[in-house]
């Protein structure tokens, strides 16, 4: 008889990719007991060392996602300047294990669910390393597994494949709905050396022709070459056929590398060494859950103006042909979009009362999901789900109840946690805490609730500038009780202060490695060392000294009545004496 361990938590997250991680962290930081179940030995899903897909998100100026995913990316800039995957895995692992409210179950795969009255009571998962079952009881659940394992286990409504364009009035070529999806990829990474490196392919590698390679020609000197087009399986069962598709993908990848190295058609190929070839496919699409609303292509193109907006996207409509590598035409259809809002109603089930979801499995059509599936978008969806689950628990309600009664509270909670939500403004501290500002021009910007420069806010500057070691802050005519100081620095969302080309600056990890690959750094605009100081009603001065800061948003506890409060930035991560600050607000 195999052992079963029982867990009693409030929120159970299935899937430890970036969406699941952010959901678990967001709920745990709100004091909720969380279980995070991940079937792999590492966290990160498609971003992990097992798959190695770049973490992409919204494109365009100042559109980078903030909140928990920016915390992760900034820590990577600091701890992983050489962009090494063992270090990256440790950052993701450390971000979860730093939360005392999270019980992390790695190597653990959910295989059963207990239901009662359209509610999940518990899920059971098998941990292969310990040969142990774990049964997790919770009040709220989130499926962030990508493949939506809780759909077949709970009876949650879902869909697979491409909708006919008439169903939602989408501008696609699909006239009849089908079960085809985007495919999956086993990625290659390579390293350029100073010596000739031989490569002997396995006997089972796919033998490729000139015609095959002509359709997907490698460009090794391009920092954006990560072989994503080695893609198959969209014309088959994207879950049930994964193992056979994987075998084909691995054979294709080895055959592709063999052709590149040994065909004699690529000058310089002799200097490149195979550094990694993934045996775990990275998936783009499988089951998509159905929520009270199904977001469609038109919503993406029109900007997603929803009353219940809680997140956003901005990656292009990037739809891959189901035939993948063997499709004779272009591998994908690329349609640029602007920033668009994502509504809360696509993040919880329409028929299972206590089921959230986040990641590429949210309630969207195939066409809309072709944009929203990328991982930084998935991360902000996950953070929204974690915050919503915490609210549902606090108010003893359901995901739907949060929508009906607490959506403003959810939105404001996310904004305060440094999430950008299109069309919304963070509610600032109470008017009594406004005080009399000093130390900088345009001090009203410090309390305008707009924590980045963005076209949605107009062309004006939303922050303030000051000099290092200068003192900015507020004085009060009478002592005012301050709970926390809310500070938002400039983390260079466009990463223009980082070295390297646009791919190196945008991505926390890299594809191929060359002798010229830059050593990364923390964005130079970010404040590294600063002091928060205040004077109490009895005239005492108190200070908090922060050194080595690598966060964009900081909330510093104060917890007493003050007559004066100041922020003094001392050093940036760069050499400039000018500090750019978006918020110094009091709650």
NUVOLO-336315 format. One record per residue (C-alpha): x, z, y; residue number from 0. Coordinates in nm, 2 decimals, always signed. Example, Ala and Ser with C-alpha at 12.3 -4.5 7.8 and 13.67 -1.06 7.14 Angstrom:
BEGIN
<<+1.23,+0.78,-0.45>,0>
<<+1.37,+0.71,-0.11>,1>
END
This chain:
BEGIN
<<+0.00,+0.00,+0.00>,0>
<<+0.14,-0.10,+0.34>,1>
<<+0.13,+0.14,+0.63>,2>
<<-0.10,+0.10,+0.93>,3>
<<-0.02,+0.26,+1.26>,4>
<<-0.32,+0.33,+1.50>,5>
<<-0.28,+0.30,+1.87>,6>
<<-0.53,+0.42,+2.14>,7>
<<-0.48,+0.24,+2.47>,8>
<<-0.70,+0.13,+2.76>,9>
<<-0.58,-0.23,+2.79>,10>
<<-0.44,-0.45,+2.51>,11>
<<-0.26,-0.77,+2.60>,12>
<<-0.20,-1.02,+2.32>,13>
<<+0.10,-1.25,+2.40>,14>
<<+0.42,-1.17,+2.57>,15>
<<+0.49,-1.48,+2.77>,16>
<<+0.51,-1.45,+3.14>,17>
<<+0.13,-1.44,+3.18>,18>
<<+0.11,-1.15,+2.93>,19>
<<+0.41,-0.97,+3.07>,20>
<<+0.26,-0.98,+3.42>,21>
<<-0.08,-0.87,+3.30>,22>
<<+0.06,-0.57,+3.12>,23>
<<+0.29,-0.47,+3.40>,24>
<<+0.02,-0.50,+3.67>,25>
<<-0.22,-0.28,+3.47>,26>
<<+0.05,-0.03,+3.37>,27>
<<+0.16,+0.02,+3.74>,28>
<<-0.19,+0.11,+3.81>,29>
<<-0.17,+0.40,+3.57>,30>
<<-0.34,+0.24,+3.27>,31>
<<-0.22,+0.28,+2.91>,32>
<<-0.13,-0.07,+2.79>,33>
<<-0.02,-0.23,+2.46>,34>
<<+0.16,-0.56,+2.48>,35>
<<+0.17,-0.74,+2.15>,36>
<<+0.43,-1.03,+2.11>,37>
<<+0.48,-1.22,+1.79>,38>
<<+0.84,-1.32,+1.88>,39>
<<+1.15,-1.09,+1.90>,40>
<<+1.19,-1.18,+2.27>,41>
<<+0.96,-1.19,+2.57>,42>
<<+0.90,-1.49,+2.79>,43>
<<+0.73,-1.74,+2.56>,44>
<<+0.82,-2.09,+2.67>,45>
<<+1.07,-1.94,+2.92>,46>
<<+1.26,-1.74,+2.65>,47>
<<+1.59,-1.82,+2.49>,48>
<<+1.40,-1.95,+2.19>,49>
<<+1.24,-2.24,+2.38>,50>
<<+1.42,-2.26,+2.72>,51>
<<+1.17,-2.43,+2.93>,52>
<<+1.22,-2.39,+3.31>,53>
<<+0.98,-2.17,+3.49>,54>
<<+0.80,-2.41,+3.72>,55>
<<+0.52,-2.35,+3.97>,56>
<<+0.37,-2.47,+4.30>,57>
<<+0.57,-2.73,+4.48>,58>
<<+0.61,-2.77,+4.86>,59>
<<+0.75,-2.56,+5.14>,60>
<<+0.70,-2.19,+5.12>,61>
<<+0.47,-2.22,+4.82>,62>
<<+0.69,-2.02,+4.57>,63>
<<+0.49,-1.76,+4.38>,64>
<<+0.55,-1.39,+4.47>,65>
<<+0.44,-1.06,+4.32>,66>
<<+0.59,-0.97,+3.98>,67>
<<+0.73,-1.31,+3.90>,68>
<<+0.93,-1.30,+4.23>,69>
<<+1.07,-0.96,+4.12>,70>
<<+1.18,-1.12,+3.80>,71>
<<+1.34,-1.42,+3.96>,72>
<<+1.52,-1.21,+4.22>,73>
<<+1.66,-0.99,+3.95>,74>
<<+1.78,-1.30,+3.77>,75>
<<+1.96,-1.41,+4.08>,76>
<<+2.13,-1.07,+4.10>,77>
<<+2.20,-1.00,+3.74>,78>
<<+2.24,-1.35,+3.60>,79>
<<+2.44,-1.56,+3.84>,80>
<<+2.58,-1.78,+3.56>,81>
<<+2.23,-1.84,+3.42>,82>
<<+2.30,-1.71,+3.07>,83>
<<+2.00,-1.68,+2.83>,84>
<<+2.10,-1.35,+2.67>,85>
<<+2.10,-1.20,+3.02>,86>
<<+1.77,-1.37,+3.10>,87>
<<+1.61,-1.23,+2.79>,88>
<<+1.74,-0.88,+2.88>,89>
<<+1.58,-0.91,+3.23>,90>
<<+1.24,-0.99,+3.08>,91>
<<+1.27,-0.71,+2.82>,92>
<<+1.38,-0.46,+3.08>,93>
<<+1.10,-0.55,+3.32>,94>
<<+0.85,-0.45,+3.05>,95>
<<+1.03,-0.15,+2.90>,96>
<<+1.08,+0.00,+3.24>,97>
<<+0.71,+0.07,+3.25>,98>
<<+0.63,+0.40,+3.07>,99>
<<+0.27,+0.31,+3.03>,100>
<<+0.34,+0.01,+2.81>,101>
<<+0.37,+0.02,+2.44>,102>
<<+0.56,-0.29,+2.34>,103>
<<+0.51,-0.43,+1.99>,104>
<<+0.76,-0.72,+1.92>,105>
<<+0.77,-0.93,+1.61>,106>
<<+0.40,-0.85,+1.58>,107>
<<+0.13,-1.11,+1.53>,108>
<<-0.24,-1.05,+1.57>,109>
<<-0.44,-1.14,+1.26>,110>
<<-0.78,-0.97,+1.29>,111>
<<-1.03,-0.83,+1.54>,112>
<<-1.31,-0.57,+1.50>,113>
<<-1.62,-0.65,+1.70>,114>
<<-1.94,-0.47,+1.79>,115>
<<-2.22,-0.60,+2.02>,116>
<<-2.01,-0.88,+2.16>,117>
<<-1.72,-0.64,+2.25>,118>
<<-1.38,-0.62,+2.09>,119>
<<-1.32,-0.27,+1.95>,120>
<<-0.97,-0.32,+1.81>,121>
<<-0.72,-0.58,+1.70>,122>
<<-0.49,-0.57,+1.40>,123>
<<-0.15,-0.71,+1.40>,124>
<<+0.13,-0.76,+1.14>,125>
<<+0.48,-0.66,+1.23>,126>
<<+0.71,-0.85,+1.00>,127>
<<+1.03,-0.66,+1.06>,128>
<<+0.88,-0.32,+0.96>,129>
<<+0.62,-0.46,+0.71>,130>
<<+0.36,-0.26,+0.90>,131>
<<+0.01,-0.32,+1.04>,132>
<<-0.07,-0.20,+1.39>,133>
<<-0.43,-0.15,+1.48>,134>
<<-0.48,-0.13,+1.86>,135>
<<-0.80,+0.02,+2.00>,136>
<<-0.87,-0.05,+2.36>,137>
<<-1.15,-0.09,+2.61>,138>
<<-1.03,-0.41,+2.76>,139>
<<-0.84,-0.70,+2.60>,140>
<<-0.65,-1.00,+2.73>,141>
<<-0.56,-1.31,+2.53>,142>
<<-0.23,-1.44,+2.68>,143>
<<-0.12,-1.59,+2.36>,144>
<<-0.13,-1.96,+2.47>,145>
<<-0.30,-2.06,+2.15>,146>
<<-0.59,-1.82,+2.21>,147>
<<-0.57,-1.64,+1.88>,148>
<<-0.86,-1.41,+1.98>,149>
<<-1.10,-1.71,+2.01>,150>
<<-1.14,-1.77,+1.64>,151>
<<-1.11,-1.39,+1.56>,152>
<<-1.38,-1.29,+1.80>,153>
<<-1.61,-1.59,+1.84>,154>
<<-1.51,-1.64,+2.20>,155>
<<-1.62,-1.98,+2.33>,156>
<<-1.34,-2.23,+2.37>,157>
<<-1.27,-2.60,+2.38>,158>
<<-0.99,-2.83,+2.27>,159>
<<-0.89,-3.17,+2.39>,160>
<<-0.98,-3.40,+2.68>,161>
<<-1.32,-3.41,+2.85>,162>
<<-1.49,-3.74,+2.91>,163>
<<-1.46,-3.81,+3.28>,164>
<<-1.83,-3.81,+3.34>,165>
<<-1.87,-3.45,+3.23>,166>
<<-1.71,-3.31,+3.54>,167>
<<-1.68,-3.62,+3.75>,168>
<<-1.31,-3.64,+3.70>,169>
<<-1.08,-3.93,+3.79>,170>
<<-0.93,-3.99,+3.45>,171>
<<-0.92,-4.28,+3.20>,172>
<<-1.10,-4.08,+2.93>,173>
<<-1.45,-4.23,+2.87>,174>
<<-1.52,-4.05,+2.55>,175>
<<-1.42,-3.68,+2.48>,176>
<<-1.17,-3.63,+2.21>,177>
<<-0.95,-3.35,+2.05>,178>
<<-0.62,-3.49,+2.18>,179>
<<-0.39,-3.27,+2.38>,180>
<<-0.05,-3.28,+2.54>,181>
<<+0.23,-3.25,+2.28>,182>
<<+0.50,-3.00,+2.22>,183>
<<+0.88,-3.03,+2.26>,184>
<<+1.20,-2.89,+2.10>,185>
<<+1.44,-2.89,+2.39>,186>
<<+1.81,-2.97,+2.40>,187>
<<+2.08,-2.81,+2.62>,188>
<<+2.43,-2.95,+2.64>,189>
<<+2.76,-2.85,+2.79>,190>
<<+3.01,-3.08,+2.96>,191>
<<+3.37,-3.01,+2.85>,192>
<<+3.72,-3.14,+2.94>,193>
<<+3.79,-3.26,+2.59>,194>
<<+3.64,-3.51,+2.34>,195>
<<+3.38,-3.34,+2.12>,196>
<<+3.27,-3.50,+1.80>,197>
<<+2.92,-3.47,+1.67>,198>
<<+2.81,-3.53,+1.31>,199>
<<+2.43,-3.55,+1.27>,200>
<<+2.25,-3.40,+0.98>,201>
<<+2.14,-3.65,+0.71>,202>
<<+1.78,-3.59,+0.79>,203>
<<+1.81,-3.67,+1.16>,204>
<<+1.58,-3.94,+1.29>,205>
<<+1.76,-4.28,+1.31>,206>
<<+1.67,-4.42,+1.65>,207>
<<+1.69,-4.77,+1.78>,208>
<<+1.79,-4.92,+2.11>,209>
<<+1.42,-4.97,+2.18>,210>
<<+1.35,-4.60,+2.12>,211>
<<+1.61,-4.48,+2.36>,212>
<<+1.52,-4.74,+2.62>,213>
<<+1.18,-4.57,+2.66>,214>
<<+1.34,-4.23,+2.73>,215>
<<+1.70,-4.27,+2.85>,216>
<<+1.91,-3.96,+2.90>,217>
<<+2.07,-3.89,+3.24>,218>
<<+2.32,-3.62,+3.16>,219>
<<+2.47,-3.60,+3.51>,220>
<<+2.13,-3.52,+3.65>,221>
<<+2.08,-3.15,+3.68>,222>
<<+1.71,-3.21,+3.60>,223>
<<+1.78,-3.35,+3.25>,224>
<<+1.62,-3.11,+3.00>,225>
<<+1.48,-3.36,+2.75>,226>
<<+1.12,-3.25,+2.80>,227>
<<+1.02,-3.60,+2.69>,228>
<<+1.12,-3.53,+2.33>,229>
<<+0.75,-3.46,+2.27>,230>
<<+0.51,-3.51,+1.98>,231>
<<+0.19,-3.37,+1.83>,232>
<<-0.07,-3.43,+2.09>,233>
<<-0.25,-3.67,+1.87>,234>
<<-0.27,-3.41,+1.59>,235>
<<-0.39,-3.05,+1.55>,236>
<<-0.19,-2.88,+1.82>,237>
<<-0.21,-2.55,+1.62>,238>
<<-0.27,-2.64,+1.26>,239>
<<+0.00,-2.91,+1.25>,240>
<<+0.27,-2.71,+1.44>,241>
<<+0.51,-2.67,+1.15>,242>
<<+0.51,-3.04,+1.04>,243>
<<+0.53,-3.15,+1.41>,244>
<<+0.83,-2.90,+1.45>,245>
<<+1.01,-3.07,+1.16>,246>
<<+0.96,-3.41,+1.32>,247>
<<+1.07,-3.28,+1.66>,248>
<<+1.39,-3.12,+1.53>,249>
<<+1.47,-3.45,+1.34>,250>
<<+1.40,-3.64,+1.66>,251>
<<+1.61,-3.42,+1.88>,252>
<<+1.91,-3.44,+1.65>,253>
<<+1.86,-3.81,+1.61>,254>
<<+1.84,-3.85,+1.99>,255>
<<+2.16,-3.65,+2.04>,256>
<<+2.33,-3.85,+1.76>,257>
<<+2.24,-4.18,+1.94>,258>
<<+2.37,-4.05,+2.27>,259>
<<+2.70,-3.92,+2.13>,260>
<<+2.78,-4.19,+1.87>,261>
<<+2.62,-4.52,+1.98>,262>
<<+2.89,-4.61,+2.22>,263>
<<+2.63,-4.70,+2.48>,264>
<<+2.68,-4.40,+2.71>,265>
<<+3.01,-4.37,+2.89>,266>
<<+3.13,-4.01,+2.91>,267>
<<+2.92,-3.90,+2.61>,268>
<<+3.24,-3.79,+2.43>,269>
<<+3.28,-3.50,+2.67>,270>
<<+2.94,-3.35,+2.61>,271>
<<+2.88,-3.08,+2.35>,272>
<<+2.55,-2.97,+2.20>,273>
<<+2.49,-2.62,+2.32>,274>
<<+2.13,-2.55,+2.21>,275>
<<+1.86,-2.72,+2.02>,276>
<<+1.53,-2.53,+1.98>,277>
<<+1.36,-2.49,+1.65>,278>
<<+1.06,-2.33,+1.81>,279>
<<+0.84,-2.59,+1.98>,280>
<<+0.74,-2.53,+2.34>,281>
<<+0.36,-2.60,+2.36>,282>
<<+0.18,-2.75,+2.65>,283>
<<-0.18,-2.73,+2.54>,284>
<<-0.41,-2.61,+2.26>,285>
<<-0.73,-2.40,+2.28>,286>
<<-0.87,-2.33,+2.62>,287>
<<-1.11,-2.04,+2.66>,288>
<<-1.45,-2.08,+2.84>,289>
<<-1.53,-1.85,+3.12>,290>
<<-1.84,-1.83,+3.35>,291>
<<-1.68,-2.12,+3.54>,292>
<<-1.48,-2.42,+3.41>,293>
<<-1.24,-2.53,+3.68>,294>
<<-1.19,-2.91,+3.69>,295>
<<-0.98,-3.18,+3.85>,296>
<<-1.20,-3.21,+4.16>,297>
<<-1.14,-2.84,+4.23>,298>
<<-0.77,-2.89,+4.22>,299>
<<-0.78,-3.19,+4.44>,300>
<<-1.01,-3.03,+4.70>,301>
<<-0.80,-2.72,+4.73>,302>
<<-1.00,-2.47,+4.52>,303>
<<-1.20,-2.30,+4.79>,304>
<<-1.37,-2.02,+4.60>,305>
<<-1.51,-1.69,+4.72>,306>
<<-1.35,-1.52,+4.42>,307>
<<-1.01,-1.68,+4.45>,308>
<<-0.74,-1.45,+4.30>,309>
<<-0.44,-1.69,+4.24>,310>
<<-0.32,-2.04,+4.31>,311>
<<-0.15,-2.34,+4.17>,312>
<<+0.04,-2.63,+4.32>,313>
<<+0.22,-2.81,+4.04>,314>
<<+0.12,-3.18,+4.02>,315>
<<-0.15,-3.31,+3.79>,316>
<<+0.10,-3.37,+3.52>,317>
<<-0.08,-3.52,+3.21>,318>
<<+0.13,-3.62,+2.91>,319>
<<+0.02,-3.90,+2.67>,320>
<<-0.08,-3.74,+2.33>,321>
<<+0.16,-3.98,+2.15>,322>
<<+0.46,-3.84,+2.33>,323>
<<+0.79,-3.99,+2.26>,324>
<<+0.64,-4.29,+2.07>,325>
<<+0.41,-4.39,+2.35>,326>
<<+0.53,-4.72,+2.49>,327>
<<+0.44,-4.65,+2.85>,328>
<<+0.53,-4.37,+3.09>,329>
<<+0.55,-4.03,+2.92>,330>
<<+0.32,-3.87,+3.18>,331>
<<+0.09,-3.94,+3.47>,332>
<<+0.20,-3.76,+3.78>,333>
<<-0.04,-3.69,+4.07>,334>
<<+0.08,-3.48,+4.36>,335>
<<-0.15,-3.20,+4.48>,336>
<<-0.15,-2.94,+4.75>,337>
<<-0.19,-2.57,+4.71>,338>
<<-0.53,-2.49,+4.55>,339>
<<-0.71,-2.16,+4.48>,340>
<<-0.80,-2.04,+4.13>,341>
<<-1.12,-1.84,+4.09>,342>
<<-1.14,-1.51,+3.90>,343>
<<-1.43,-1.65,+3.69>,344>
<<-1.19,-1.87,+3.49>,345>
<<-1.00,-1.56,+3.37>,346>
<<-1.26,-1.39,+3.15>,347>
<<-1.49,-1.49,+2.86>,348>
<<-1.84,-1.61,+2.91>,349>
<<-1.96,-1.45,+2.58>,350>
<<-1.72,-1.17,+2.49>,351>
<<-1.79,-0.88,+2.71>,352>
<<-1.44,-0.73,+2.74>,353>
<<-1.21,-1.02,+2.70>,354>
<<-0.98,-1.15,+2.97>,355>
<<-0.73,-1.44,+2.93>,356>
<<-0.44,-1.58,+3.13>,357>
<<-0.18,-1.85,+3.09>,358>
<<-0.24,-2.21,+2.98>,359>
<<-0.56,-2.11,+2.79>,360>
<<-0.77,-2.03,+3.09>,361>
<<-1.11,-2.18,+3.16>,362>
<<-1.02,-2.53,+3.29>,363>
<<-1.07,-2.88,+3.18>,364>
<<-0.78,-3.07,+3.03>,365>
<<-0.72,-3.25,+3.36>,366>
<<-0.71,-2.93,+3.57>,367>
<<-0.50,-2.75,+3.32>,368>
<<-0.24,-3.03,+3.34>,369>
<<-0.14,-2.87,+3.67>,370>
<<-0.21,-2.50,+3.61>,371>
<<-0.03,-2.47,+3.28>,372>
<<+0.32,-2.42,+3.43>,373>
<<+0.46,-2.08,+3.39>,374>
<<+0.48,-1.94,+3.75>,375>
<<+0.12,-2.03,+3.79>,376>
<<+0.05,-1.86,+3.45>,377>
<<+0.24,-1.55,+3.58>,378>
<<+0.02,-1.51,+3.89>,379>
<<-0.29,-1.56,+3.67>,380>
<<-0.16,-1.28,+3.44>,381>
<<-0.10,-1.05,+3.73>,382>
<<-0.46,-1.11,+3.85>,383>
<<-0.59,-1.03,+3.50>,384>
<<-0.38,-0.70,+3.48>,385>
<<-0.51,-0.59,+3.82>,386>
<<-0.87,-0.68,+3.72>,387>
<<-0.85,-0.49,+3.39>,388>
<<-0.73,-0.18,+3.57>,389>
<<-1.02,-0.21,+3.81>,390>
<<-1.27,-0.26,+3.53>,391>
<<-1.13,+0.06,+3.37>,392>
<<-1.14,+0.25,+3.69>,393>
<<-1.50,+0.16,+3.76>,394>
<<-1.61,+0.17,+3.39>,395>
<<-1.73,-0.18,+3.41>,396>
<<-1.67,-0.52,+3.25>,397>
<<-1.47,-0.82,+3.37>,398>
<<-1.80,-0.97,+3.49>,399>
<<-1.88,-0.64,+3.67>,400>
<<-1.55,-0.67,+3.86>,401>
<<-1.67,-1.02,+3.98>,402>
<<-2.01,-0.89,+4.08>,403>
<<-1.92,-0.57,+4.25>,404>
<<-1.54,-0.54,+4.31>,405>
<<-1.40,-0.88,+4.38>,406>
<<-1.29,-0.79,+4.73>,407>
<<-1.11,-0.48,+4.60>,408>
<<-0.93,-0.70,+4.34>,409>
<<-0.82,-0.96,+4.60>,410>
<<-0.69,-0.69,+4.84>,411>
<<-0.51,-0.51,+4.56>,412>
<<-0.33,-0.83,+4.47>,413>
<<-0.24,-0.92,+4.83>,414>
<<-0.09,-0.57,+4.88>,415>
<<+0.12,-0.63,+4.57>,416>
<<+0.27,-0.93,+4.74>,417>
<<+0.06,-1.20,+4.57>,418>
<<-0.01,-1.50,+4.79>,419>
<<-0.38,-1.59,+4.77>,420>
<<-0.48,-1.90,+4.96>,421>
<<-0.74,-1.86,+5.24>,422>
<<-0.71,-1.47,+5.23>,423>
<<-0.54,-1.22,+5.45>,424>
<<-0.41,-0.88,+5.34>,425>
<<-0.61,-0.60,+5.49>,426>
<<-0.36,-0.39,+5.69>,427>
<<-0.35,-0.02,+5.73>,428>
<<-0.61,+0.18,+5.91>,429>
<<-0.63,+0.13,+6.29>,430>
<<-0.52,+0.48,+6.35>,431>
<<-0.18,+0.39,+6.19>,432>
<<-0.12,+0.10,+6.43>,433>
<<+0.08,+0.32,+6.67>,434>
<<+0.28,+0.18,+6.95>,435>
<<+0.54,-0.07,+6.82>,436>
<<+0.89,-0.09,+6.95>,437>
<<+1.22,-0.26,+6.87>,438>
<<+1.11,-0.63,+6.84>,439>
<<+0.91,-0.91,+7.00>,440>
<<+0.58,-1.02,+6.85>,441>
<<+0.54,-0.69,+6.67>,442>
<<+0.18,-0.77,+6.60>,443>
<<+0.30,-1.00,+6.33>,444>
<<+0.42,-0.70,+6.13>,445>
<<+0.05,-0.60,+6.08>,446>
<<-0.12,-0.94,+6.06>,447>
<<-0.15,-0.94,+5.68>,448>
<<+0.02,-1.28,+5.65>,449>
<<+0.34,-1.22,+5.45>,450>
<<+0.50,-1.56,+5.47>,451>
<<+0.51,-1.87,+5.69>,452>
<<+0.27,-2.13,+5.54>,453>
<<+0.08,-2.44,+5.66>,454>
<<-0.25,-2.26,+5.58>,455>
<<-0.17,-2.01,+5.86>,456>
<<-0.07,-2.28,+6.11>,457>
<<+0.27,-2.38,+6.24>,458>
<<+0.34,-2.04,+6.41>,459>
<<+0.59,-1.78,+6.30>,460>
<<+0.42,-1.50,+6.09>,461>
<<+0.71,-1.26,+6.09>,462>
<<+0.96,-1.11,+6.34>,463>
<<+1.33,-1.13,+6.39>,464>
<<+1.56,-0.85,+6.47>,465>
<<+1.93,-0.76,+6.45>,466>
<<+2.10,-0.56,+6.17>,467>
<<+2.12,-0.19,+6.25>,468>
<<+1.84,-0.22,+6.51>,469>
<<+1.55,+0.01,+6.49>,470>
<<+1.19,-0.11,+6.48>,471>
<<+0.88,+0.09,+6.42>,472>
<<+0.59,+0.28,+6.56>,473>
<<+0.53,+0.60,+6.77>,474>
<<+0.20,+0.79,+6.77>,475>
<<+0.04,+1.00,+7.04>,476>
<<-0.07,+1.25,+6.77>,477>
<<+0.06,+1.31,+6.42>,478>
<<-0.08,+1.05,+6.18>,479>
<<-0.08,+1.09,+5.80>,480>
<<+0.11,+0.81,+5.64>,481>
<<+0.09,+0.76,+5.26>,482>
<<+0.33,+0.47,+5.22>,483>
<<+0.53,+0.22,+5.43>,484>
<<+0.47,-0.14,+5.32>,485>
<<+0.77,-0.37,+5.39>,486>
<<+0.80,-0.74,+5.31>,487>
<<+1.14,-0.90,+5.37>,488>
<<+1.23,-1.27,+5.36>,489>
<<+1.34,-1.37,+5.01>,490>
<<+1.40,-1.73,+5.11>,491>
<<+1.10,-1.88,+4.92>,492>
<<+1.25,-2.23,+4.94>,493>
<<+1.59,-2.10,+4.82>,494>
<<+1.78,-2.30,+5.08>,495>
<<+2.05,-2.03,+5.10>,496>
<<+2.14,-2.07,+4.73>,497>
<<+2.42,-2.30,+4.61>,498>
<<+2.38,-2.62,+4.42>,499>
<<+2.13,-2.90,+4.43>,500>
<<+1.75,-2.87,+4.44>,501>
<<+1.71,-2.80,+4.07>,502>
<<+1.97,-2.53,+4.07>,503>
<<+1.82,-2.36,+4.37>,504>
<<+1.46,-2.39,+4.25>,505>
<<+1.51,-2.27,+3.89>,506>
<<+1.63,-1.93,+3.77>,507>
<<+1.77,-2.10,+3.46>,508>
<<+1.95,-2.43,+3.42>,509>
<<+1.93,-2.72,+3.18>,510>
<<+2.28,-2.86,+3.10>,511>
<<+2.60,-2.69,+3.20>,512>
<<+2.89,-2.86,+3.37>,513>
<<+3.22,-2.73,+3.51>,514>
<<+3.06,-2.78,+3.86>,515>
<<+2.76,-2.56,+3.78>,516>
<<+2.73,-2.32,+4.07>,517>
<<+2.75,-1.94,+4.05>,518>
<<+2.42,-1.82,+4.19>,519>
<<+2.35,-1.53,+4.43>,520>
<<+2.07,-1.33,+4.58>,521>
<<+1.90,-1.52,+4.86>,522>
<<+2.10,-1.46,+5.17>,523>
<<+1.80,-1.38,+5.39>,524>
<<+1.70,-1.08,+5.18>,525>
<<+1.78,-0.74,+5.32>,526>
<<+2.02,-0.55,+5.09>,527>
<<+2.05,-0.21,+5.26>,528>
<<+1.81,-0.03,+5.49>,529>
<<+1.69,+0.30,+5.61>,530>
<<+1.33,+0.42,+5.65>,531>
<<+1.32,+0.72,+5.89>,532>
<<+1.04,+0.93,+6.03>,533>
<<+0.98,+1.24,+6.24>,534>
<<+0.72,+1.50,+6.14>,535>
<<+0.49,+1.70,+6.35>,536>
<<+0.74,+1.99,+6.37>,537>
<<+1.02,+1.76,+6.49>,538>
<<+1.21,+1.72,+6.16>,539>
<<+1.37,+1.38,+6.09>,540>
<<+1.36,+1.25,+5.73>,541>
<<+1.52,+0.95,+5.59>,542>
<<+1.51,+0.73,+5.28>,543>
<<+1.82,+0.52,+5.22>,544>
<<+1.78,+0.21,+5.01>,545>
<<+2.09,+0.03,+4.89>,546>
<<+2.12,-0.28,+4.68>,547>
<<+1.76,-0.39,+4.74>,548>
<<+1.66,-0.70,+4.54>,549>
<<+1.29,-0.69,+4.61>,550>
<<+1.09,-0.89,+4.87>,551>
<<+0.81,-0.63,+4.89>,552>
<<+0.89,-0.26,+4.90>,553>
<<+0.64,+0.03,+4.93>,554>
<<+0.82,+0.35,+5.02>,555>
<<+0.63,+0.69,+4.98>,556>
<<+0.60,+0.90,+5.29>,557>
<<+0.32,+1.13,+5.22>,558>
<<+0.30,+1.33,+5.54>,559>
<<+0.20,+1.33,+5.91>,560>
<<+0.45,+1.16,+6.14>,561>
<<+0.49,+1.11,+6.51>,562>
<<+0.74,+0.83,+6.48>,563>
<<+0.85,+0.60,+6.19>,564>
<<+1.14,+0.35,+6.19>,565>
<<+1.29,+0.07,+5.97>,566>
<<+1.66,+0.01,+6.02>,567>
<<+1.80,-0.29,+5.82>,568>
<<+2.18,-0.25,+5.77>,569>
<<+2.30,-0.55,+5.56>,570>
<<+2.16,-0.87,+5.42>,571>
<<+2.28,-1.03,+5.10>,572>
<<+2.43,-1.30,+5.33>,573>
<<+2.65,-1.26,+5.63>,574>
<<+2.40,-1.32,+5.91>,575>
<<+2.33,-1.04,+6.16>,576>
<<+1.97,-1.17,+6.21>,577>
<<+1.69,-1.01,+5.99>,578>
<<+1.37,-1.19,+5.92>,579>
<<+1.08,-0.95,+5.84>,580>
<<+0.72,-1.03,+5.75>,581>
<<+0.56,-0.69,+5.73>,582>
<<+0.62,-0.33,+5.83>,583>
<<+0.28,-0.18,+5.78>,584>
<<+0.16,+0.17,+5.71>,585>
<<-0.11,+0.28,+5.47>,586>
END
